[in-house]
Amino acid sequence: MPFIKNIEQEKTLTLSEEVTAATGQVVSKTLVQNSAVSVTLFAFSKGEEISTHSSNGDAMVLVLEGKARLTIDGKQHFCTSGESIVMPAGKPHAVFAEENFKMLLTVIFMESRT
């Protein structure tokens, strides 16, 4: 059983083509989910968001397409294609799509989740 799921293996892929959101949607595709790491592709249509929440792991966003506003502990950051940012564990954060937007989210957990 592969550790990375939901995408073809041993094939060159363009990650941004692996997930698509229609108007009014946020779509996610889980690639890895275990007690140590979570890797998920997201696609947001313009104006959609994930509201403020926190995680017990460090979360790194890699922007694949578009532009997003990420709010981390009350401070706004704008990221575009090719840029990344880390949202530290325990700090409240939110993601808003300034335009159609796709990202790869990797969360690293220091301790097993329950």
Buried (B, 14 or more C-beta within 10 A) or exposed (E): EEEEEEBEEEEEEEBBEBBEBEEEEBBBBEBBEEEEBBBBBBBBBBEBBBEEEEBEBBBBBBBBBBBBBBBBEEEEBEBEBEEEBEBEBEBBBBBBBBEBBBBBBBBBBEEEEE
